[in-house]
């Protein structure tokens, strides 16, 4: 009678391991596609974060699509702005800090910025150093919601290739104002640790993976106990 029990447990373990591998395989591409540039404010935690729009050092970079520019290029970048836990009014501001040399290099480029429906909302056109030269209000929320910041950059054909990476020198300052209090962007990598020390990102695929991992551990311990019992 011991053999069928061990065989059944082994089959369960194999199914559990297979399920975990499937979740891992599905979760990785799903997160890659879902991780679109976003500025998110959590009113309950009073936290402002940026995801999918950061450079290699983890600092905010709203110009991800504007690298390796060539004369005549016209490129678009969309950034989602969302707010949750809004209790009164939340405003989101963006500012681009550019030194004089970089501002001069970028002066031939035209940047158009709009939020949501450009015909009904905020719209501004200028150079990359002028559109966000001062803290610019890009969204206002009186309840939970989201909108999209649309950026379009146009490079004239008359310029040379020296502009290709000039926008890498832009430093972005993103803040939220909630009930009169200014809240800066939370630095990358400083999110509160969650289960097993992993960042508490709220990713559903991560939660599902941890659940399956827990079940696999339980199944393994059960199989181990049954095997020991059968040896007695």
Backbone bond lengths (Angstrom), bond angles and torsions (degrees), N, CA, C in turn:
res aa  C-N    CA-C-N  psi(-1)  N-CA   C-N-CA  omega(-1)  CA-C   N-CA-C  phi
1 X - - - 1.460 - - 1.529 112.00 -
2 X 1.360 115.25 -22.90 1.466 118.19 -177.35 1.527 111.91 -67.04
3 X 1.343 116.68 -36.80 1.473 120.37 -176.27 1.519 113.13 -61.58
4 X 1.364 121.10 -47.04 1.462 120.58 178.56 1.520 112.75 -60.35
5 X 1.347 116.80 -35.99 1.457 119.36 -179.36 1.526 109.82 -65.93
6 X 1.337 116.31 -46.69 1.470 119.27 179.73 1.525 110.64 -64.07
7 X 1.316 116.23 -37.42 1.460 119.69 179.55 1.522 110.98 -65.49
8 X 1.317 116.85 -40.90 1.470 120.20 179.15 1.513 111.70 -66.57
9 X 1.339 115.88 -40.72 1.458 119.37 178.47 1.527 110.97 -64.43
10 X 1.325 115.29 -42.20 1.468 119.56 179.06 1.519 111.16 -61.32
11 X 1.342 115.18 -39.81 1.461 119.05 178.29 1.528 110.51 -63.36
12 X 1.315 117.46 -40.97 1.465 121.66 179.16 1.520 111.10 -63.38
13 X 1.339 114.76 -42.01 1.458 118.62 178.65 1.525 111.90 -62.94
14 X 1.337 115.78 -42.19 1.470 119.22 179.07 1.526 110.70 -62.02
15 X 1.317 116.84 -41.03 1.470 120.69 179.02 1.526 110.67 -64.17
16 X 1.347 115.97 -41.32 1.457 119.78 -179.68 1.523 111.76 -64.45
17 X 1.338 115.99 -44.69 1.475 120.29 178.58 1.520 110.91 -62.82
18 X 1.326 116.56 -41.75 1.470 120.50 178.65 1.523 110.64 -61.84
19 X 1.337 116.70 -40.22 1.466 120.79 179.90 1.522 110.91 -64.00
20 X 1.337 116.29 -40.10 1.461 120.02 179.79 1.529 110.59 -64.36
21 X 1.339 116.29 -44.23 1.474 119.06 178.49 1.520 111.38 -61.89
22 X 1.331 116.69 -36.84 1.467 120.08 178.43 1.519 110.92 -64.83
23 X 1.338 116.71 -42.75 1.456 120.57 179.65 1.517 110.77 -63.59
24 X 1.347 116.20 -42.35 1.469 119.70 177.96 1.525 110.87 -61.16
25 X 1.323 116.37 -44.59 1.470 120.56 -178.70 1.516 111.73 -63.61
26 X 1.335 115.81 -37.19 1.465 119.68 -179.24 1.509 111.80 -80.61
27 X 1.323 117.50 -34.05 1.459 121.01 -174.41 1.516 112.36 -69.92
28 X 1.332 117.87 -37.65 1.461 120.41 -176.50 1.519 112.41 -62.64
29 X 1.351 119.78 -52.91 1.461 117.73 178.09 1.507 112.71 -67.29
30 X 1.346 117.94 -32.32 1.463 119.81 -179.55 1.510 110.26 -63.24
31 X 1.357 117.22 -42.73 1.449 119.78 179.64 1.518 110.73 -67.92
32 X 1.346 116.70 -34.45 1.461 119.70 -179.61 1.520 110.85 -63.06
33 X 1.358 116.48 -41.79 1.451 119.45 -179.32 1.526 111.34 -76.49
34 X 1.352 116.35 -31.74 1.465 119.28 -175.72 1.519 112.13 -79.19
35 X 1.342 117.06 -19.22 1.449 121.07 -174.78 1.520 110.77 -81.53
36 X 1.347 117.50 61.43 1.454 122.21 177.10 1.521 108.40 -80.02
37 X 1.329 117.66 153.03 1.459 120.34 179.90 1.521 110.87 -53.46
38 X 1.324 116.42 131.19 1.461 120.31 -177.73 1.519 111.12 -152.06
39 X 1.323 115.41 141.60 1.455 123.41 169.61 1.523 105.34 -109.44
40 X 1.319 117.51 119.43 1.462 120.77 -173.71 1.525 110.75 -125.77
41 X 1.340 115.03 134.73 1.467 120.15 177.00 1.519 109.45 -118.35
42 X 1.326 115.70 129.64 1.455 122.60 177.70 1.526 107.90 -109.07
43 X 1.340 115.99 105.72 1.457 120.14 -177.18 1.513 113.47 -68.60
44 X 1.306 117.10 -27.82 1.464 120.22 179.67 1.526 111.16 -69.84
45 X 1.335 116.25 -41.05 1.463 120.91 -179.98 1.522 112.34 -93.52
46 X 1.336 116.61 -7.08 1.467 122.05 -175.19 1.528 110.16 53.52
47 X 1.338 115.69 51.46 1.458 121.47 -178.55 1.525 110.37 -127.81
48 X 1.320 115.25 137.20 1.464 122.84 176.47 1.524 107.56 -117.23
49 X 1.318 116.75 124.68 1.463 120.86 -177.12 1.527 110.33 -130.75
50 X 1.324 114.76 158.16 1.465 122.32 175.30 1.518 107.36 -124.63
51 X 1.329 117.19 130.01 1.462 120.80 178.78 1.520 109.83 -130.34
52 X 1.325 115.82 144.78 1.461 120.54 178.45 1.511 113.78 69.34
53 X 1.326 117.74 6.35 1.467 121.47 179.94 1.518 108.90 -138.93
54 X 1.330 115.10 54.03 1.456 120.57 179.06 1.520 109.80 -130.79
55 X 1.341 115.84 152.33 1.459 119.84 179.46 1.527 110.40 -84.56
56 X 1.327 116.61 -172.63 1.463 121.01 -175.93 1.524 112.95 -63.16
57 X 1.333 117.00 -22.79 1.465 120.16 179.56 1.520 112.28 -90.41
58 X 1.340 116.68 -2.13 1.457 120.49 179.61 1.513 114.03 90.46
59 X 1.330 117.51 1.24 1.459 121.02 178.77 1.528 110.53 -81.95
60 X 1.344 117.62 149.83 1.468 120.41 179.57 1.521 112.55 -56.91
61 X 1.310 116.52 135.31 1.463 122.66 177.65 1.520 108.03 -142.15
62 X 1.323 116.77 103.81 1.463 121.19 -177.85 1.524 112.40 -85.01
63 X 1.323 117.04 -0.54 1.465 120.78 -178.04 1.530 111.50 -111.29
64 X 1.304 118.02 41.57 1.461 120.69 -178.97 1.523 112.51 -58.27
65 X 1.330 116.81 -38.10 1.467 121.11 -176.51 1.523 112.31 -83.26
66 X 1.323 116.66 -1.99 1.461 119.64 -173.55 1.531 111.88 -108.74
67 X 1.327 116.34 39.86 1.458 121.03 177.35 1.539 109.22 -107.11
68 X 1.343 115.40 157.35 1.467 121.42 179.72 1.528 110.90 54.65
69 X 1.318 115.39 47.34 1.461 120.70 -178.37 1.527 111.59 -70.25
70 X 1.320 114.60 147.85 1.455 121.80 177.64 1.525 108.99 -126.34
71 X 1.347 117.82 152.62 1.466 120.25 177.01 1.535 110.98 -54.21
72 X 1.331 116.87 132.34 1.458 121.95 179.85 1.521 114.17 90.68
73 X 1.327 118.02 -4.66 1.468 120.88 -179.81 1.523 111.94 -66.74
74 X 1.331 115.43 140.82 1.464 122.64 169.64 1.525 105.60 -129.90
75 X 1.319 116.93 114.67 1.463 120.82 -175.37 1.522 111.29 -126.61
76 X 1.318 113.86 152.34 1.455 121.04 -179.45 1.528 110.52 -121.31
77 X 1.319 115.54 146.56 1.459 122.04 176.14 1.529 108.20 -139.99
78 X 1.312 116.16 129.57 1.457 121.17 176.50 1.522 109.48 -113.86
79 X 1.324 115.68 137.95 1.461 121.27 179.01 1.522 108.08 -131.72
80 X 1.308 115.91 122.78 1.463 120.40 179.45 1.531 109.49 -77.22
81 X 1.323 115.47 138.17 1.460 121.59 174.64 1.519 107.07 -121.03
82 X 1.321 117.23 121.51 1.465 119.69 -177.75 1.525 110.77 -136.24
83 X 1.316 114.46 154.22 1.460 120.38 179.95 1.518 109.28 -139.01
84 X 1.321 116.16 137.50 1.458 122.86 176.20 1.527 108.35 -129.63
85 X 1.314 115.23 159.45 1.461 119.49 179.82 1.519 112.96 65.82
86 X 1.344 116.13 30.33 1.473 120.48 -179.37 1.526 109.31 -75.73
87 X 1.338 116.42 124.76 1.464 120.48 -177.71 1.525 112.36 -106.78
88 X 1.324 117.05 -29.13 1.468 119.97 177.99 1.523 109.49 -134.25
89 X 1.324 116.52 -90.19 1.467 120.90 176.64 1.523 109.40 -139.45
90 X 1.320 114.77 133.55 1.462 121.15 178.25 1.520 108.35 -122.48
91 X 1.331 115.14 130.28 1.464 120.54 176.61 1.520 109.18 -120.72
92 X 1.332 115.60 140.57 1.469 121.48 -178.98 1.526 108.65 -114.31
93 X 1.329 115.70 132.02 1.461 121.93 -177.94 1.529 110.73 -120.66
94 X 1.329 115.43 148.00 1.465 121.85 177.56 1.523 108.39 -131.47
95 X 1.313 115.66 136.08 1.466 121.40 176.03 1.515 109.39 -137.16
96 X 1.338 116.54 137.78 1.463 121.99 176.65 1.523 108.71 -105.99
97 X 1.326 116.64 121.08 1.461 121.36 178.83 1.522 108.13 -96.98
98 X 1.331 115.81 114.50 1.467 121.80 -175.47 1.524 108.96 -129.72
99 X 1.336 117.33 132.12 1.463 119.65 176.86 1.526 109.31 -74.96
100 X 1.313 115.95 167.41 1.475 120.85 -173.86 1.526 111.58 -62.26
101 X 1.320 117.54 -40.21 1.466 120.47 -178.33 1.524 111.03 -64.39
102 X 1.343 116.59 -44.64 1.461 120.00 179.42 1.522 110.84 -66.90
103 X 1.331 116.32 -40.46 1.465 120.28 178.78 1.524 110.67 -59.91
104 X 1.339 116.80 -38.78 1.464 120.46 178.56 1.523 110.72 -67.07
105 X 1.349 116.63 -41.82 1.462 120.22 -179.82 1.535 110.96 -64.05
106 X 1.332 117.13 -35.70 1.460 120.94 -177.07 1.523 113.44 -87.40
107 X 1.313 118.23 -3.95 1.470 121.03 -174.30 1.530 114.57 -59.52
108 X 1.354 120.62 -30.86 1.472 118.28 178.18 1.527 113.44 -71.51
109 X 1.330 117.47 -18.09 1.468 121.20 -175.60 1.517 110.58 -82.26
110 X 1.328 116.10 143.26 1.462 121.54 177.86 1.528 109.67 -107.87
111 X 1.327 115.56 128.55 1.459 121.52 178.00 1.520 109.35 -117.34
112 X 1.324 115.68 127.54 1.463 121.40 175.78 1.517 108.35 -114.35
113 X 1.325 116.19 128.09 1.463 121.16 -178.31 1.520 109.99 -124.64
114 X 1.307 115.86 133.86 1.464 120.77 176.48 1.516 108.65 -143.91
115 X 1.299 116.02 159.37 1.463 121.30 178.94 1.513 108.82 -123.67
116 X 1.328 116.58 128.07 1.459 120.41 -179.39 1.509 110.41 63.09
117 X 1.315 116.47 -130.32 1.460 123.09 178.62 1.523 108.45 -82.73
118 X 1.325 116.30 111.05 1.466 120.58 -176.13 1.523 112.32 -59.64
119 X 1.327 117.67 -28.85 1.467 120.44 -177.49 1.520 111.64 -73.39
120 X 1.339 116.66 -20.14 1.457 119.45 -176.36 1.524 112.85 -116.20
121 X 1.322 116.67 -15.15 1.460 118.58 -174.48 1.506 113.07 -115.71
122 X 1.337 114.25 -159.56 1.447 122.36 -175.98 1.526 110.00 -71.49
123 X 1.305 116.56 138.31 1.466 121.06 -178.91 1.523 108.57 -149.36
124 X 1.331 116.35 134.64 1.459 120.16 179.32 1.519 109.54 -148.84
125 X 1.322 116.48 143.04 1.458 122.21 179.19 1.526 109.27 -130.18
126 X 1.325 115.61 138.33 1.458 120.37 178.92 1.508 109.00 -178.74
127 X 1.327 116.59 -149.26 1.456 121.42 175.80 1.531 108.22 -95.95
128 X 1.334 118.02 162.79 1.470 119.33 178.17 1.525 113.29 -57.44
129 X 1.329 116.11 -25.86 1.460 119.31 179.41 1.505 114.49 -88.34
130 X 1.344 117.59 -11.01 1.466 119.84 -176.22 1.528 113.46 -107.36
131 X 1.329 117.53 -32.22 1.467 119.72 -176.44 1.524 110.77 -60.83
132 X 1.336 116.36 -41.87 1.458 120.45 -179.69 1.529 111.13 -115.41
133 X 1.331 116.22 33.73 1.464 120.34 -178.20 1.523 111.22 -63.65
134 X 1.309 117.29 -30.59 1.455 122.67 177.74 1.529 108.00 -121.56
135 X 1.343 117.74 159.90 1.473 118.84 177.65 1.525 110.27 -52.90
136 X 1.318 115.73 114.81 1.464 122.13 -174.89 1.516 109.64 -109.88
137 X 1.327 115.33 124.87 1.465 119.67 179.94 1.526 108.88 -73.06
138 X 1.327 115.99 118.39 1.459 120.21 -177.56 1.525 112.94 -108.40
139 X 1.325 118.10 -11.56 1.463 119.99 179.01 1.518 110.42 -161.84
140 X 1.323 115.10 146.49 1.465 122.23 174.76 1.514 108.14 -132.03
141 X 1.332 116.71 131.62 1.462 121.47 -179.85 1.529 109.75 -126.09
142 X 1.309 115.78 130.13 1.460 120.73 172.13 1.525 110.40 -107.93
143 X 1.312 115.86 -4.88 1.465 123.05 174.17 1.520 107.04 -154.24
144 X 1.312 116.68 171.47 1.458 119.80 179.79 1.525 110.29 -58.88
145 X 1.321 116.54 138.59 1.466 119.53 179.92 1.512 111.64 177.69
146 X 1.318 115.82 -172.42 1.459 121.24 179.79 1.517 109.98 -152.64
147 X 1.325 115.21 158.38 1.456 122.15 175.10 1.522 106.91 -149.04
148 X 1.316 117.33 179.87 1.461 121.09 -176.11 1.522 110.07 -127.54
149 X 1.322 115.65 130.45 1.456 121.73 173.18 1.526 107.55 -90.76
150 X 1.322 116.23 117.24 1.463 122.24 -178.72 1.527 109.59 -101.64
151 X 1.316 116.05 123.65 1.459 121.42 177.86 1.519 109.48 -119.67
152 X 1.332 115.94 132.99 1.467 120.58 175.31 1.518 108.69 -130.07
153 X 1.326 115.29 127.53 1.456 120.84 -177.33 1.522 109.19 -117.37
154 X 1.334 116.17 131.03 1.465 121.93 -178.86 1.521 109.67 -120.93
155 X 1.329 115.91 127.88 1.467 121.70 179.95 1.531 108.27 -108.36
156 X 1.323 118.30 121.72 1.470 119.30 179.25 1.521 111.64 -66.75
157 X 1.311 116.22 153.28 1.475 120.92 -179.17 1.525 111.87 -72.70
158 X 1.335 116.66 -12.92 1.467 120.11 -175.13 1.523 113.14 -80.71
159 X 1.343 117.68 -11.97 1.460 119.07 -176.52 1.529 110.31 -90.46
160 X 1.328 115.26 164.84 1.457 120.43 179.49 1.522 111.49 -95.36
161 X 1.319 115.80 -174.84 1.464 121.25 -177.24 1.522 113.11 -77.12
162 X 1.351 116.85 -0.29 1.462 118.93 -178.60 1.536 112.29 -67.14
163 X 1.332 116.86 -14.04 1.465 120.26 179.95 1.528 112.66 -86.66
164 X 1.321 117.47 -3.53 1.463 121.47 -171.34 1.525 113.10 -49.85
165 X 1.321 116.75 -46.56 1.459 120.05 -175.66 1.521 112.99 -123.96
166 X 1.314 117.34 20.20 1.464 120.00 -177.93 1.525 111.86 -62.52
167 X 1.344 116.71 -31.86 1.469 119.04 -176.88 1.525 113.21 -74.00
168 X 1.342 117.52 -4.80 1.467 119.65 176.85 1.519 111.52 -67.36
169 X 1.342 116.94 -19.72 1.458 120.60 -177.31 1.529 112.72 -84.69
170 X 1.323 117.42 0.34 1.466 120.60 179.84 1.536 109.28 -77.74
171 X 1.320 116.45 131.34 1.471 121.27 174.71 1.523 108.43 -108.22
172 X 1.327 116.01 127.60 1.463 120.74 -173.59 1.525 111.52 -99.64
173 X 1.319 114.74 132.17 1.459 121.63 174.42 1.531 108.14 -114.07
174 X 1.322 116.12 114.62 1.458 121.49 -177.75 1.526 107.81 -119.05
175 X 1.313 116.33 127.58 1.460 120.55 -178.13 1.522 109.98 -136.59
176 X 1.323 114.57 159.71 1.462 121.35 173.54 1.518 107.99 -123.66
177 X 1.304 115.59 149.42 1.468 120.71 176.18 1.517 108.43 -120.48
178 X 1.316 115.41 117.38 1.461 121.60 -177.55 1.520 108.59 -127.35
179 X 1.321 115.61 116.10 1.465 121.32 179.55 1.531 111.18 54.91
180 X 1.339 115.39 41.37 1.456 121.08 177.19 1.518 114.88 80.84
181 X 1.318 118.38 -3.06 1.459 121.88 -179.22 1.521 109.74 -101.68
182 X 1.346 116.47 130.25 1.462 121.38 179.02 1.527 109.90 -86.20
183 X 1.333 115.46 129.95 1.464 121.49 -177.42 1.524 108.74 -121.98
184 X 1.331 118.07 115.85 1.466 121.09 179.92 1.519 111.13 -79.24
185 X 1.334 115.32 168.05 1.455 120.57 176.97 1.520 109.63 -66.07
186 X 1.300 115.51 136.52 1.461 120.98 176.66 1.519 108.63 -72.72
187 X 1.332 118.36 128.12 1.472 120.77 -178.55 1.518 111.69 -57.56
188 X 1.334 116.01 146.94 1.457 120.71 178.67 1.518 110.17 -62.22
189 X 1.337 115.24 140.30 1.455 120.39 177.34 1.508 114.44 84.29
190 X 1.358 118.02 4.14 1.457 119.84 -178.34 1.514 113.15 -106.33
191 X 1.338 116.60 14.01 1.453 119.66 178.45 1.518 110.56 -66.22
192 X 1.328 115.12 149.30 1.454 120.01 -179.19 1.521 110.28 -63.77
193 X 1.343 116.88 135.34 1.462 119.48 179.62 1.510 111.42 -67.52
194 X 1.304 115.80 144.62 1.455 121.03 178.29 1.508 110.06 -108.51
195 X 1.314 116.89 -147.58 1.455 122.32 -177.69 1.517 110.68 -62.44
196 X 1.366 116.21 134.24 1.462 123.44 -179.91 1.526 112.11 61.75
197 X 1.358 117.36 22.19 1.459 120.12 176.51 1.512 114.05 82.34
198 X 1.327 118.40 2.69 1.457 120.99 179.18 1.520 109.70 -80.68
199 X 1.340 116.21 151.32 1.457 120.28 -179.34 1.510 110.54 -62.78
200 X 1.325 115.24 138.82 1.461 120.13 -179.93 1.516 109.04 -84.20
201 X 1.309 116.33 81.16 1.463 121.40 -174.30 1.508 113.38 -90.71
202 X 1.334 117.74 -16.18 1.453 119.69 -177.87 1.507 112.24 81.90
203 X 1.340 117.41 12.38 1.453 121.44 -179.57 1.525 109.84 -72.90
204 X 1.326 118.20 121.02 1.457 122.45 -178.36 1.517 112.08 -63.23
205 X 1.325 117.16 -36.76 1.461 119.97 -179.37 1.521 110.85 -65.31
206 X 1.330 117.26 -36.48 1.455 120.49 177.36 1.521 110.63 -65.55
207 X 1.322 116.76 -42.71 1.462 120.35 179.08 1.523 110.91 -62.47
208 X 1.338 116.46 -41.44 1.464 120.25 179.32 1.522 110.56 -65.64
209 X 1.321 116.60 -40.50 1.460 120.67 179.69 1.525 110.66 -62.82
210 X 1.333 116.84 -42.84 1.463 120.52 179.09 1.521 111.27 -65.20
211 X 1.335 117.03 -36.32 1.459 120.68 178.07 1.521 111.08 -63.92
212 X 1.337 115.69 -46.02 1.465 119.47 179.49 1.527 111.47 -65.95
213 X 1.326 115.61 -36.47 1.450 118.97 177.79 1.530 110.94 -63.38
214 X 1.330 115.83 -40.60 1.465 120.52 177.88 1.525 110.81 -63.49
215 X 1.339 116.20 -43.22 1.464 119.94 178.39 1.520 111.48 -63.21
216 X 1.344 116.17 -37.87 1.464 119.66 179.26 1.518 110.66 -64.50
217 X 1.339 116.86 -39.92 1.463 120.41 178.15 1.520 110.82 -64.28
218 X 1.347 115.91 -41.58 1.467 119.97 178.22 1.527 110.52 -62.81
219 X 1.353 116.14 -43.29 1.463 119.99 179.86 1.526 110.88 -63.60
220 X 1.332 116.66 -39.36 1.457 120.37 179.47 1.530 111.20 -64.81
221 X 1.339 116.16 -43.74 1.459 120.03 179.23 1.530 110.91 -64.40
222 X 1.342 115.98 -38.06 1.463 119.83 177.71 1.518 111.18 -63.17
223 X 1.357 115.72 -44.47 1.465 119.95 178.86 1.516 111.07 -62.50
224 X 1.330 116.73 -38.73 1.456 120.75 179.98 1.528 110.97 -65.20
225 X 1.337 116.53 -42.23 1.461 120.45 179.64 1.525 111.34 -66.36
226 X 1.349 116.13 -41.19 1.464 119.67 179.58 1.529 111.03 -65.18
227 X 1.335 115.73 -38.69 1.469 118.97 179.45 1.529 110.88 -64.87
228 X 1.317 116.05 -41.76 1.469 119.36 179.03 1.512 111.32 -65.83
229 X 1.347 115.92 -37.22 1.463 119.52 -179.56 1.522 111.19 -67.72
230 X 1.355 115.72 -37.58 1.461 119.68 -178.58 1.534 111.78 -70.68
231 X 1.338 116.88 -24.10 1.457 119.68 179.95 1.514 112.18 -77.25
232 X 1.332 116.36 -16.75 1.479 119.61 -179.36 1.517 111.33 -74.68
